[in-house]
Amino acid sequence: MNKNNYHGPFKTDIQNFLEVKQALGYKYLTEASHLKRFDRFTVENYNSAKALTKEIVMKWCTKKTYEKQENLCARASVIRQFAIYLDNLGMNAYVIPKNHFKSGEKYVSYIYTDTELQFFFMETDKCHYCSQCPYRHLLMPILFRMIYSCGLRVSEARLLKVQEVDLNNGILTINQSKKDNSRLVPMTDELTKKCQAYSKQVHCSSNVEGYFFPTTDDRPLTSGNIYKNFRKFLWKAGISHGGRGSGPRIHDFRHSFAVHCLKKWSVEGKDLMTWLPILRVYLGHDSFDETAYYLRLTADVFPQITFKLEQTYSDLIPLIEGGVYETY
């Protein structure tokens, strides 16, 4: 990390705080961008500050006219964590009370139906050649199928290297994902065959260090490019969208995968106490609560098995409005 990124009165503290977070396994990239803006804010308004006072914190947390409530809450959360860090070091710092800023309405994951998935993937198969992105028509059908059928985060799929896709055994190696966790993810036989056919067309002479889903300059696909194509496929598949931030989202493919797995296992009469830990490892969750959250989603989306789930796993099912669950 560049030691010269910060220039305000808290520059050293911010740098040390980020290093501690990242040493604990958090990537903390979005949070670092918030702190970079906070640093500029203090340079412009409180360049001689000796402590993180209530005035500084509350002025920084003033809601901007163009800002959504969720973004304000995110900024406030980061500065609260920073203040707690300073306070633990014995430094004078104002800590915003927990839940001081009311968050906006919590997004509830959109669970795609089997029919919607079928129509969506059919549209990716119709993707045509584009001179600006010559591989688009080849990689989009594979990319989105992989995200859903392997329950991947978007970043995990788009940053895959050629050497991390074992086409012989059908296994993906996910390196340095959320909190720098790594794991092995088996693919279905059908997806493995599609990846093999795709690789023959795109990677016949590729470097093993190259990206499995490359752009023309051998860089990974950008999140913006993937999202732009996602919206096109969604519209053509007849799946309505509420606008950015309202969903459905690409990440909901991952949620749908988990919910569909739990529904299938429940219908088959499998012991979810045995299978939930397997799902947790497969998805790369850090805590059991993250995986147990899908029990509630499964019960809500498939009411016909609600009674069965709540009777058997009532102590494991969290309320959707409680807790903070992954969003990326």
C-alpha positions as CSV (number, residue, x, y, z in Angstrom):
1,M,0.0,0.0,0.0
2,N,1.3,3.5,-0.9
3,K,2.4,5.2,2.3
4,N,1.9,8.7,0.7
5,N,-1.8,8.3,0.0
6,Y,-2.9,10.5,2.9
7,H,-1.9,14.1,3.8
8,G,-4.3,15.3,6.5
9,P,-3.8,15.4,10.3
10,F,-4.8,11.7,10.6
11,K,-2.7,10.5,7.8
12,T,-0.6,8.1,9.8
13,D,-3.5,6.8,11.8
14,I,-5.5,6.1,8.7
15,Q,-2.6,4.3,7.1
16,N,-2.1,2.2,10.2
17,F,-5.8,1.5,10.6
18,L,-6.0,0.2,7.0
19,E,-3.0,-2.0,7.5
20,V,-4.5,-3.6,10.6
21,K,-7.8,-4.3,8.8
22,Q,-6.0,-5.8,5.8
23,A,-3.7,-7.9,8.1
24,L,-6.9,-9.4,9.5
25,G,-8.0,-10.5,6.1
26,Y,-10.3,-7.7,5.0
27,K,-9.6,-6.2,1.6
28,Y,-11.1,-2.9,2.8
29,L,-10.9,-1.2,-0.7
30,T,-14.2,0.6,-0.6
31,E,-13.6,1.7,2.9
32,A,-10.1,3.0,1.9
33,S,-11.8,5.2,-0.7
34,H,-14.1,6.6,1.9
35,L,-11.1,7.4,4.2
36,K,-9.3,8.9,1.2
37,R,-12.1,11.4,0.8
38,F,-12.2,11.9,4.6
39,D,-8.5,12.7,4.5
40,R,-9.1,15.4,1.8
41,F,-12.0,16.7,3.9
42,T,-9.8,17.2,6.9
43,V,-7.0,18.8,4.8
44,E,-9.6,21.4,3.6
45,N,-11.4,22.0,6.9
46,Y,-9.4,20.7,9.9
47,N,-5.8,20.5,8.8
48,S,-4.5,21.4,12.3
49,A,-6.8,19.0,14.2
50,K,-5.2,17.2,17.1
51,A,-8.1,14.8,17.8
52,L,-11.1,13.3,16.0
53,T,-13.7,15.5,17.6
54,K,-17.5,15.2,17.5
55,E,-17.6,18.4,15.3
56,I,-15.3,16.8,12.7
57,V,-17.2,13.5,12.7
58,M,-20.6,15.0,12.5
59,K,-19.7,17.5,9.8
60,W,-18.2,14.7,7.7
61,C,-21.4,12.7,8.2
62,T,-23.7,15.5,7.0
63,K,-25.9,14.1,4.3
64,K,-25.3,15.5,0.8
65,T,-28.3,16.4,-1.4
66,Y,-27.4,13.9,-4.0
67,E,-26.5,11.1,-1.6
68,K,-28.5,8.0,-0.9
69,Q,-29.1,7.1,2.8
70,E,-27.2,3.8,2.3
71,N,-24.1,5.7,1.2
72,L,-24.3,8.0,4.2
73,C,-24.6,5.0,6.5
74,A,-21.5,3.4,4.8
75,R,-19.4,6.6,5.3
76,A,-20.6,6.8,8.9
77,S,-19.8,3.1,9.6
78,V,-16.2,3.5,8.3
79,I,-15.5,6.6,10.4
80,R,-17.1,4.9,13.4
81,Q,-14.7,1.9,13.0
82,F,-11.8,4.3,12.6
83,A,-12.8,6.2,15.8
84,I,-13.1,2.9,17.7
85,Y,-9.6,2.0,16.5
86,L,-8.2,5.3,17.8
87,D,-10.1,5.0,21.1
88,N,-8.7,1.5,21.6
89,L,-5.2,3.1,21.3
90,G,-6.1,5.5,24.0
91,M,-6.5,8.5,21.7
92,N,-9.2,11.1,22.0
93,A,-11.8,10.2,19.4
94,Y,-15.6,10.7,19.1
95,V,-17.4,7.4,18.4
96,I,-20.8,7.7,16.7
97,P,-23.4,5.7,18.6
98,K,-24.3,2.5,16.9
99,N,-27.3,2.9,14.6
100,H,-27.2,6.6,14.9
101,F,-28.1,7.0,11.3
102,K,-31.1,5.0,10.2
103,S,-30.3,2.9,7.2
104,G,-32.5,2.8,4.1
105,E,-34.8,0.0,3.4
106,K,-32.9,-3.3,3.4
107,Y,-32.5,-4.9,0.0
108,V,-34.1,-8.4,0.0
109,S,-32.4,-10.8,-2.4
110,Y,-34.2,-11.6,-5.6
111,I,-34.5,-15.3,-6.1
112,Y,-34.7,-16.2,-9.8
113,T,-37.2,-18.9,-10.8
114,D,-36.1,-21.8,-12.9
115,T,-38.1,-20.3,-15.9
116,E,-36.3,-17.0,-15.5
117,L,-32.9,-18.7,-15.4
118,Q,-33.8,-20.6,-18.5
119,F,-34.8,-17.5,-20.4
120,F,-31.8,-15.5,-19.2
121,F,-29.3,-18.1,-20.3
122,M,-31.0,-18.5,-23.6
123,E,-30.4,-14.8,-24.2
124,T,-26.7,-15.1,-23.3
125,D,-26.5,-17.8,-25.9
126,K,-27.8,-15.3,-28.5
127,C,-25.0,-12.8,-27.7
128,H,-23.4,-11.8,-31.0
129,Y,-19.9,-10.9,-32.0
130,C,-18.6,-7.4,-31.2
131,S,-15.4,-6.0,-32.6
132,Q,-14.8,-4.0,-29.5
133,C,-15.0,-7.2,-27.4
134,P,-14.3,-10.1,-29.8
135,Y,-14.8,-12.8,-27.1
136,R,-18.1,-11.4,-25.8
137,H,-20.3,-13.9,-27.6
138,L,-18.2,-16.7,-26.3
139,L,-17.6,-15.8,-22.7
140,M,-21.0,-14.3,-21.7
141,P,-22.9,-17.6,-21.8
142,I,-20.1,-19.3,-19.7
143,L,-19.6,-16.4,-17.3
144,F,-23.2,-16.1,-16.1
145,R,-23.7,-19.9,-16.0
146,M,-20.6,-20.2,-13.8
147,I,-21.7,-17.4,-11.5
148,Y,-25.1,-19.1,-10.9
149,S,-24.2,-22.9,-11.0
150,C,-21.0,-22.4,-8.8
151,G,-22.5,-19.7,-6.5
152,L,-19.7,-17.3,-7.3
153,R,-19.3,-13.7,-6.5
154,V,-18.9,-11.6,-9.6
155,S,-15.3,-10.7,-8.7
156,E,-14.4,-14.3,-8.2
157,A,-15.6,-15.2,-11.7
158,R,-14.2,-12.2,-13.6
159,L,-10.7,-12.5,-12.0
160,L,-10.3,-16.2,-12.6
161,K,-6.9,-17.1,-14.2
162,V,-6.6,-19.8,-16.9
163,Q,-4.5,-21.9,-14.5
164,E,-7.3,-21.7,-11.9
165,V,-9.8,-23.5,-14.1
166,D,-9.1,-27.2,-14.1
167,L,-10.8,-28.5,-17.2
168,N,-9.8,-32.1,-16.7
169,N,-11.4,-32.4,-13.2
170,G,-13.9,-29.6,-13.5
171,I,-12.7,-27.7,-10.5
172,L,-12.2,-23.9,-10.0
173,T,-9.6,-22.6,-7.6
174,I,-10.8,-19.4,-6.1
175,N,-7.8,-17.4,-4.7
176,Q,-7.9,-14.5,-2.3
177,S,-11.6,-13.9,-2.3
178,K,-13.5,-12.1,0.4
179,K,-11.2,-11.8,3.5
180,D,-8.5,-13.4,1.4
181,N,-10.1,-16.8,1.7
182,S,-9.3,-19.4,-0.9
183,R,-11.3,-22.5,-1.8
184,L,-11.9,-25.2,-4.4
185,V,-15.3,-25.2,-6.3
186,P,-16.4,-28.2,-8.3
187,M,-18.3,-27.5,-11.5
188,T,-21.1,-29.6,-13.0
189,D,-20.3,-31.9,-15.8
190,E,-22.3,-29.8,-18.2
191,L,-20.6,-26.6,-17.2
192,T,-17.2,-28.3,-17.4
193,K,-17.9,-29.3,-21.0
194,K,-19.0,-25.8,-21.9
195,C,-15.8,-24.4,-20.4
196,Q,-13.7,-26.9,-22.4
197,A,-15.3,-25.9,-25.7
198,Y,-14.9,-22.2,-24.7
199,S,-11.3,-22.7,-23.8
200,K,-10.5,-24.3,-27.2
201,Q,-11.7,-21.2,-28.9
202,V,-10.3,-18.6,-26.6
203,H,-7.2,-20.0,-24.9
204,C,-5.5,-22.3,-27.4
205,S,-2.3,-20.3,-26.9
206,S,-3.0,-18.3,-23.8
207,N,-0.6,-17.8,-20.9
208,V,-1.6,-19.7,-17.8
209,E,-1.4,-16.4,-15.9
210,G,-3.9,-14.9,-18.3
211,Y,-7.5,-14.3,-17.3
212,F,-10.1,-16.9,-18.2
213,F,-12.6,-14.2,-19.2
214,P,-10.2,-11.7,-21.0
215,T,-10.7,-8.4,-22.8
216,T,-8.8,-7.6,-26.0
217,D,-5.8,-6.3,-24.0
218,D,-5.7,-9.4,-21.8
219,R,-7.2,-7.7,-18.8
220,P,-10.2,-9.0,-16.8
221,L,-13.7,-7.9,-17.7
222,T,-14.7,-4.9,-15.8
223,S,-17.7,-5.0,-13.4
224,G,-19.3,-2.2,-15.4
225,N,-19.0,-4.2,-18.6
226,I,-20.5,-7.3,-17.0
227,Y,-23.4,-5.3,-15.5
228,K,-24.1,-3.6,-18.8
229,N,-24.5,-7.0,-20.5
230,F,-26.5,-8.3,-17.6
231,R,-29.1,-5.6,-17.9
232,K,-29.4,-6.3,-21.7
233,F,-29.9,-10.0,-21.2
234,L,-32.3,-9.4,-18.3
235,W,-34.5,-7.1,-20.4
236,K,-34.5,-9.5,-23.4
237,A,-35.4,-12.4,-21.1
238,G,-38.5,-10.4,-19.9
239,I,-37.3,-10.1,-16.3
240,S,-38.3,-6.6,-15.0
241,H,-35.7,-4.5,-13.2
242,G,-36.4,-1.8,-10.7
243,G,-33.4,0.3,-11.6
244,R,-29.9,0.4,-10.1
245,G,-30.0,-0.5,-6.5
246,S,-33.4,-2.0,-6.7
247,G,-32.6,-5.3,-8.3
248,P,-32.6,-8.0,-9.5
249,R,-28.8,-8.0,-9.3
250,I,-26.0,-10.2,-10.7
251,H,-25.2,-11.2,-7.1
252,D,-28.7,-12.6,-6.8
253,F,-27.6,-15.5,-9.0
254,R,-25.4,-16.5,-6.0
255,H,-28.3,-16.2,-3.6
256,S,-30.5,-18.1,-5.9
257,F,-28.0,-20.9,-6.2
258,A,-27.9,-21.3,-2.4
259,V,-31.7,-21.1,-2.0
260,H,-32.3,-23.6,-4.8
261,C,-29.7,-26.0,-3.2
262,L,-31.5,-25.8,0.2
263,K,-34.9,-26.3,-1.4
264,K,-33.7,-29.4,-3.2
265,W,-32.1,-30.9,-0.1
266,S,-35.1,-30.2,2.0
267,V,-37.5,-31.8,-0.5
268,E,-35.1,-34.8,-0.7
269,G,-35.3,-35.1,3.1
270,K,-31.6,-34.5,3.6
271,D,-30.3,-33.4,7.0
272,L,-29.6,-29.7,6.6
273,M,-27.4,-29.7,9.8
274,T,-25.1,-31.9,7.8
275,W,-25.4,-30.1,4.5
276,L,-25.3,-26.5,5.6
277,P,-21.5,-26.7,6.6
278,I,-20.8,-28.1,3.1
279,L,-22.7,-25.2,1.5
280,R,-20.8,-22.8,3.8
281,V,-17.5,-24.0,2.5
282,Y,-18.6,-24.1,-1.1
283,L,-19.8,-20.5,-0.9
284,G,-16.7,-19.4,0.9
285,H,-18.6,-18.0,3.9
286,D,-16.6,-16.8,6.9
287,S,-19.4,-17.5,9.4
288,F,-22.2,-20.1,9.8
289,D,-24.7,-17.2,10.2
290,E,-24.1,-16.1,6.6
291,T,-25.2,-19.5,5.4
292,A,-28.0,-20.0,7.8
293,Y,-29.5,-16.8,6.4
294,Y,-30.5,-18.7,3.3
295,L,-32.8,-20.9,5.3
296,R,-35.0,-17.8,5.8
297,L,-34.8,-16.9,2.2
298,T,-35.7,-20.5,1.2
299,A,-38.7,-20.5,3.5
300,D,-40.0,-17.2,2.2
301,V,-39.5,-18.0,-1.5
302,F,-40.9,-21.6,-1.2
303,P,-43.8,-21.4,1.3
304,Q,-44.7,-25.0,0.7
305,I,-41.7,-26.1,2.7
306,T,-41.8,-23.2,5.3
307,F,-43.5,-25.3,8.0
308,K,-40.9,-28.1,7.5
309,L,-38.0,-25.8,7.7
310,E,-39.2,-23.8,10.7
311,Q,-40.2,-26.9,12.6
312,T,-36.9,-28.5,12.2
313,Y,-34.5,-25.6,12.0
314,S,-36.3,-22.8,13.9
315,D,-33.2,-22.1,16.0
316,L,-31.0,-21.6,12.9
317,I,-33.3,-19.4,10.8
318,P,-32.5,-15.6,11.3
319,L,-34.9,-12.8,10.6
320,I,-34.1,-11.1,7.2
321,E,-34.2,-7.7,8.8
322,G,-31.6,-8.7,11.4
323,G,-27.9,-8.7,10.9
324,V,-25.8,-7.6,8.0
325,Y,-25.2,-10.2,5.2
326,E,-23.0,-10.1,2.2
327,T,-23.9,-7.9,-0.7
328,Y,-21.0,-8.6,-3.1
